[in-house]
Amino acid sequence: MVDEGPTYHRQWRDYRSARGARPIRDFLVALPDEDRATIFEEMEHVRKEGTRVARHLRGDIYEMRVTHDNKAYRLLFASVGRFDHILLSLEGFQKKTQRTPLAKMELAERRLADWQRRGEAKKRTATTTRAETKGDK
């Protein structure tokens, strides 16, 4: 029997700005209950099946599509983390045009870059703190 190593279960996280704003949560909370429930069902489907059930837009950005009561919604996200186990929701909107608006994709890319930049800064701070603590001993 071959040991394939640990498996990492995917989980959703929503983007938070440096000041604590949560635009995806705010978008979802503002929706009617039935629409929000339909989006959550599709998020669960993507969590279980991975990015293969989403549409790749460009770079690290994927699009999850949801339709409910003749309304089309989109959630832009990226699969991140050391094992690509974090599905980071970056932008949500009601779709009104045939193509995904370029401004929405660019906003998602900026938010992803911000999230990654802050994550790297956090890692550097933690590493520096550990090194300083070892030097004090």
Contacts in CASP RR format, 6 or more apart in sequence:
PFRMAT RR
TARGET T0000
AUTHOR 0000-0000-0000
METHOD contacts of the structure
MODEL  1
MVDEGPTYHRQWRDYRSARGARPIRDFLVALPDEDRATIFEEMEHVRKEG
TRVARHLRGDIYEMRVTHDNKAYRLLFASVGRFDHILLSLEGFQKKTQRT
PLAKMELAERRLADWQRRGEAKKRTATTTRAETKGDK
8 83 0 8 1.000
8 85 0 8 1.000
9 85 0 8 1.000
10 46 0 8 1.000
10 47 0 8 1.000
10 48 0 8 1.000
10 50 0 8 1.000
10 79 0 8 1.000
10 84 0 8 1.000
10 85 0 8 1.000
10 86 0 8 1.000
10 87 0 8 1.000
11 47 0 8 1.000
11 85 0 8 1.000
11 86 0 8 1.000
11 87 0 8 1.000
12 43 0 8 1.000
12 47 0 8 1.000
12 77 0 8 1.000
12 87 0 8 1.000
12 88 0 8 1.000
12 89 0 8 1.000
13 86 0 8 1.000
13 87 0 8 1.000
13 88 0 8 1.000
13 89 0 8 1.000
14 22 0 8 1.000
14 24 0 8 1.000
14 25 0 8 1.000
14 88 0 8 1.000
14 89 0 8 1.000
15 22 0 8 1.000
15 23 0 8 1.000
15 24 0 8 1.000
15 88 0 8 1.000
15 89 0 8 1.000
15 90 0 8 1.000
15 91 0 8 1.000
15 111 0 8 1.000
15 112 0 8 1.000
15 115 0 8 1.000
16 22 0 8 1.000
17 23 0 8 1.000
17 114 0 8 1.000
18 114 0 8 1.000
18 118 0 8 1.000
23 91 0 8 1.000
23 92 0 8 1.000
24 75 0 8 1.000
24 89 0 8 1.000
24 90 0 8 1.000
24 91 0 8 1.000
24 92 0 8 1.000
27 92 0 8 1.000
27 93 0 8 1.000
28 36 0 8 1.000
28 39 0 8 1.000
29 36 0 8 1.000
31 39 0 8 1.000
31 73 0 8 1.000
34 68 0 8 1.000
34 69 0 8 1.000
35 68 0 8 1.000
35 69 0 8 1.000
35 71 0 8 1.000
35 73 0 8 1.000
38 66 0 8 1.000
38 68 0 8 1.000
38 73 0 8 1.000
39 66 0 8 1.000
39 68 0 8 1.000
39 73 0 8 1.000
39 75 0 8 1.000
42 64 0 8 1.000
42 65 0 8 1.000
42 66 0 8 1.000
42 75 0 8 1.000
43 64 0 8 1.000
43 75 0 8 1.000
43 87 0 8 1.000
43 89 0 8 1.000
45 53 0 8 1.000
46 53 0 8 1.000
46 54 0 8 1.000
46 64 0 8 1.000
46 77 0 8 1.000
46 87 0 8 1.000
47 87 0 8 1.000
50 79 0 8 1.000
50 87 0 8 1.000
51 62 0 8 1.000
51 79 0 8 1.000
54 62 0 8 1.000
54 63 0 8 1.000
54 64 0 8 1.000
54 65 0 8 1.000
54 77 0 8 1.000
55 62 0 8 1.000
55 63 0 8 1.000
55 64 0 8 1.000
55 65 0 8 1.000
56 62 0 8 1.000
56 63 0 8 1.000
57 63 0 8 1.000
57 76 0 8 1.000
57 100 0 8 1.000
57 105 0 8 1.000
58 105 0 8 1.000
59 109 0 8 1.000
60 78 0 8 1.000
60 79 0 8 1.000
60 80 0 8 1.000
60 112 0 8 1.000
61 76 0 8 1.000
61 77 0 8 1.000
61 78 0 8 1.000
61 90 0 8 1.000
61 105 0 8 1.000
61 108 0 8 1.000
61 109 0 8 1.000
61 112 0 8 1.000
62 76 0 8 1.000
62 77 0 8 1.000
62 78 0 8 1.000
62 79 0 8 1.000
63 74 0 8 1.000
63 75 0 8 1.000
63 76 0 8 1.000
63 77 0 8 1.000
63 100 0 8 1.000
64 74 0 8 1.000
64 75 0 8 1.000
64 76 0 8 1.000
64 77 0 8 1.000
65 72 0 8 1.000
65 73 0 8 1.000
65 74 0 8 1.000
66 72 0 8 1.000
66 73 0 8 1.000
66 74 0 8 1.000
66 75 0 8 1.000
67 73 0 8 1.000
71 94 0 8 1.000
72 94 0 8 1.000
72 95 0 8 1.000
72 96 0 8 1.000
73 92 0 8 1.000
73 93 0 8 1.000
73 94 0 8 1.000
73 95 0 8 1.000
74 92 0 8 1.000
74 93 0 8 1.000
74 94 0 8 1.000
74 95 0 8 1.000
74 100 0 8 1.000
74 104 0 8 1.000
75 89 0 8 1.000
75 91 0 8 1.000
75 92 0 8 1.000
76 89 0 8 1.000
76 90 0 8 1.000
76 91 0 8 1.000
76 92 0 8 1.000
76 100 0 8 1.000
76 104 0 8 1.000
76 105 0 8 1.000
76 108 0 8 1.000
77 87 0 8 1.000
77 88 0 8 1.000
77 89 0 8 1.000
77 90 0 8 1.000
77 108 0 8 1.000
78 87 0 8 1.000
78 88 0 8 1.000
78 90 0 8 1.000
78 108 0 8 1.000
78 112 0 8 1.000
79 85 0 8 1.000
79 86 0 8 1.000
79 87 0 8 1.000
79 88 0 8 1.000
80 86 0 8 1.000
80 88 0 8 1.000
80 112 0 8 1.000
80 115 0 8 1.000
80 116 0 8 1.000
88 112 0 8 1.000
88 115 0 8 1.000
90 107 0 8 1.000
90 108 0 8 1.000
90 111 0 8 1.000
90 112 0 8 1.000
91 104 0 8 1.000
91 107 0 8 1.000
91 108 0 8 1.000
91 111 0 8 1.000
92 104 0 8 1.000
93 101 0 8 1.000
93 104 0 8 1.000
END
